[in-house]
Amino acid sequence: MINKEKKLKAFERALDVMDRLRAECPWNHAQTIDTLRPMTVEEVYELSDAVMKKDDAALEKELGDVFLHVIFYAKIAEEEGRYDIADVMDKLCEKMIYRHPHVFSTTKVADAEQVSENWEMLKAKEKGGNKRILSGIPDAMPPILKAFSMQDKARGVGFDWEEKSQVWDKVKEEQMELQAEMDAMDSATTEEERKAATDRAEEELGDFMFATINAARLYGLNPDTALNRACDKFRRRFTYLEENTIRKGKDLHQMTLAEMDEIWDEGKAKGL
């Protein structure tokens, strides 16, 4: 109980700080939900970065920054007479209780998979049963996560590959179609032909990526995490290449690809 009182006191303090910021700080007073939005997106990415780096100190800080934005939006809404932080928290609690009948009621579930199925069913019921399966996926969601989420929601109603081998057939099919359109770009003889081929290639590239993400999902892999790991690996190896080039008194712009590959392979051999 003492620990809970401590948390409530800290929450109350955060609300008091926000009240003073809105009343006494010109910058904070000038903010609107529209000016906050891009900053909120940035804060969420910084939070995600701290999670991926498993940096507890940074995670603690970034959680605070995101929470600040939550009470900031609620404070603006309160000033405009629309809702306040209490309404936000009450709606959150009501939703969690309603969508977890296996915890707060008598519903029985066999596993986490059934919890997810019940969640989607109850979510649709809240909308009177008229909610479309994919309508809850934000347009602004990063494309890789959006594709993964769409595929996962479709799977929830049985729209999925019956065998894993089928998704690999699809990946190969999309790869061939993509390569054909890219070859068409190279062989185009007029600007009009090249523009048309480029448009088709872009569409096929999207189809290929969508199929690859689907394969990752079928195997329980998160494509966003996988691509981030690839980016981190490339950064480590390219930084090694850059630093070793400088150490040797050379310039990357003046080196041959073979020379750069040699240093790159050194970094790779070191496990970078």
C-alpha positions in Angstrom: 0.0 0.0 0.0 2.9 2.3 0.8 4.4 1.7 -2.6 1.0 2.5 -4.3 0.7 5.7 -2.3 4.2 6.7 -3.5 3.2 6.1 -7.1 0.0 8.1 -6.7 1.9 10.9 -5.2 4.4 10.9 -8.1 1.5 10.9 -10.5 -0.1 13.9 -8.7 3.2 15.7 -8.8 3.5 15.2 -12.6 0.0 16.7 -13.0 0.9 19.7 -10.8 4.1 20.2 -12.9 2.0 20.2 -16.1 -0.5 22.7 -14.6 2.4 25.1 -13.9 4.0 24.6 -17.3 0.8 25.4 -19.1 0.2 28.5 -16.9 3.7 29.9 -16.6 5.8 28.8 -19.5 5.2 30.6 -22.8 6.5 27.7 -24.9 4.4 25.0 -23.2 1.3 27.3 -23.2 1.6 27.8 -26.9 1.6 24.1 -27.7 -1.5 22.4 -29.3 -2.3 18.8 -30.1 -1.1 19.4 -33.6 2.3 20.8 -32.6 2.8 18.0 -30.1 2.1 15.2 -32.6 5.5 15.2 -34.4 7.3 15.5 -31.1 5.3 12.6 -29.7 6.4 10.4 -32.6 10.0 11.3 -32.0 9.7 10.5 -28.3 8.2 7.1 -29.1 11.1 6.3 -31.4 13.5 7.3 -28.7 11.7 5.0 -26.3 11.9 2.2 -28.9 15.6 2.8 -29.3 16.1 2.5 -25.5 14.2 -0.8 -25.5 16.3 -2.3 -28.3 19.5 -1.2 -26.6 18.3 -2.7 -23.3 19.4 0.6 -21.7 17.5 0.8 -18.4 18.6 4.4 -17.6 17.5 5.6 -21.0 14.3 3.6 -20.8 13.4 5.2 -17.5 13.9 8.6 -19.0 12.1 8.0 -22.2 9.1 6.5 -20.5 8.8 9.7 -18.5 9.0 11.7 -21.8 6.2 9.7 -23.4 4.1 10.0 -20.2 4.6 13.7 -20.2 3.0 13.8 -23.7 0.1 11.8 -22.4 -0.7 14.3 -19.7 0.1 17.2 -22.0 -2.6 16.1 -24.5 -5.1 15.5 -21.6 -4.3 18.9 -20.1 -5.0 20.7 -23.4 -8.3 18.8 -23.8 -9.2 19.7 -20.2 -8.6 23.4 -20.9 -10.9 23.1 -24.0 -13.6 21.3 -21.9 -13.5 18.1 -23.8 -12.0 15.5 -21.4 -9.3 15.3 -18.8 -6.7 12.7 -17.6 -9.2 11.1 -15.3 -11.5 10.4 -18.3 -8.5 9.0 -20.2 -7.5 6.6 -17.3 -11.1 5.5 -16.7 -11.6 4.7 -20.3 -8.4 2.7 -20.3 -9.4 0.7 -17.3 -12.9 0.0 -18.7 -11.4 -1.2 -21.9 -8.9 -3.5 -20.2 -11.5 -5.0 -17.9 -13.9 -5.5 -20.8 -11.4 -7.1 -23.0 -9.9 -9.4 -20.3 -13.0 -11.4 -19.1 -10.7 -14.3 -18.3 -9.2 -12.0 -15.6 -12.1 -9.9 -14.4 -15.0 -12.3 -15.1 -15.6 -16.0 -15.5 -14.5 -16.6 -19.1 -11.9 -19.5 -19.4 -9.1 -19.4 -21.9 -6.6 -22.2 -22.9 -3.7 -20.0 -23.9 -2.4 -16.6 -25.1 -3.7 -17.3 -28.6 -7.2 -17.6 -27.4 -6.7 -14.3 -25.4 -5.8 -12.6 -28.7 -8.8 -14.1 -30.5 -11.2 -13.0 -27.7 -9.6 -9.5 -27.8 -10.3 -9.0 -31.5 -13.9 -10.4 -31.1 -14.7 -8.1 -28.2 -13.1 -5.2 -30.0 -15.4 -5.8 -33.0 -18.4 -6.1 -30.7 -17.6 -2.7 -29.2 -18.2 -1.3 -32.6 -21.5 -3.0 -33.0 -20.0 -5.8 -35.1 -19.6 -3.4 -38.0 -15.9 -2.8 -37.6 -13.8 -4.0 -40.5 -10.9 -6.3 -39.6 -8.2 -3.9 -40.9 -9.9 -0.6 -40.0 -8.0 -0.2 -36.7 -4.6 -0.2 -38.3 -3.4 3.4 -38.5 -2.4 4.8 -41.9 0.5 6.5 -40.3 2.0 3.3 -39.0 5.5 2.5 -40.4 4.9 0.3 -43.5 6.8 -2.8 -42.2 4.7 -2.8 -39.0 1.6 -2.0 -40.9 2.1 -5.0 -43.3 2.8 -7.3 -40.4 -0.2 -6.1 -38.5 -2.5 -6.5 -41.5 -1.3 -10.1 -42.1 -1.7 -11.0 -38.5 -5.2 -9.7 -38.3 -6.2 -11.5 -41.5 -4.7 -14.7 -39.9 -7.1 -14.2 -37.0 -10.1 -15.0 -39.2 -8.3 -17.8 -41.0 -7.1 -15.9 -44.0 -3.6 -17.4 -44.1 -1.3 -19.9 -45.8 -2.1 -23.5 -45.1 1.5 -24.6 -45.5 4.7 -22.6 -45.0 6.0 -23.8 -48.3 3.3 -21.8 -50.0 4.7 -18.5 -48.7 8.1 -19.3 -50.2 6.4 -20.0 -53.6 4.8 -16.5 -53.3 8.2 -14.9 -52.4 9.8 -16.5 -55.4 6.9 -15.5 -57.7 7.1 -11.9 -56.5 10.9 -11.8 -56.8 10.7 -12.9 -60.5 8.0 -10.3 -61.2 10.1 -7.6 -59.5 13.3 -8.6 -61.5 11.3 -8.6 -64.7 10.1 -5.0 -64.1 13.6 -3.8 -63.1 15.0 -5.3 -66.2 12.3 -3.5 -68.2 13.5 -0.2 -66.5 17.1 -0.9 -67.8 15.9 -1.8 -71.3 13.5 1.1 -71.7 14.3 3.3 -74.7 12.1 6.3 -74.0 11.3 8.3 -70.9 7.7 7.3 -71.1 8.6 3.6 -71.2 11.0 4.0 -68.3 8.5 5.9 -66.2 5.9 3.2 -66.7 8.4 0.4 -65.9 9.5 2.3 -62.8 5.9 2.6 -61.6 5.4 -1.2 -62.1 8.7 -2.0 -60.5 7.8 0.0 -57.4 4.5 -1.9 -57.1 6.3 -5.2 -57.5 8.9 -4.2 -54.9 6.1 -3.6 -52.5 4.5 -7.0 -53.3 7.9 -8.7 -52.8 8.5 -7.0 -49.4 4.9 -7.8 -48.3 5.5 -11.5 -49.2 8.8 -11.5 -47.3 7.3 -9.9 -44.2 4.6 -12.6 -44.4 7.2 -15.3 -44.4 8.8 -13.8 -41.4 5.4 -13.7 -39.6 4.8 -17.4 -40.4 8.1 -18.3 -38.7 7.4 -16.1 -35.7 10.0 -13.5 -36.6 9.5 -9.8 -36.2 10.6 -8.2 -39.6 11.0 -4.7 -38.0 13.4 -6.2 -35.3 15.2 -8.2 -38.0 15.7 -5.2 -40.3 16.9 -3.1 -37.3 19.5 -5.7 -36.5 20.7 -5.6 -40.2 20.9 -1.8 -40.0 22.9 -2.0 -36.7 25.3 -4.6 -38.3 25.8 -2.5 -41.4 26.5 0.6 -39.2 29.1 -1.3 -37.1 30.9 -2.6 -40.1 30.8 0.6 -42.1 32.0 2.6 -39.1 34.9 0.1 -38.8 35.7 0.6 -42.5 35.6 4.4 -42.1 37.7 4.5 -38.9 40.3 2.2 -40.3 40.5 4.2 -43.5 41.1 7.4 -41.5 43.7 5.6 -39.3 45.6 4.7 -42.5 45.6 8.3 -43.7 43.3 7.5 -46.6 40.0 8.8 -47.9 37.0 6.5 -48.7 36.4 8.5 -51.9 39.8 7.6 -53.2 39.7 3.9 -52.4 38.7 1.1 -54.8 35.8 -1.1 -54.0 38.3 -4.0 -53.5 40.2 -2.1 -50.9 37.0 -1.2 -49.0 35.8 -4.8 -49.2 39.1 -6.0 -47.7 38.6 -3.8 -44.6 34.9 -4.7 -44.5 35.8 -8.4 -44.4 38.2 -7.7 -41.5 35.4 -6.2 -39.5 33.1 -9.1 -40.4 35.8 -11.6 -39.3 35.9 -9.8 -35.9 32.3 -10.4 -35.4 31.1 -6.8 -36.0 
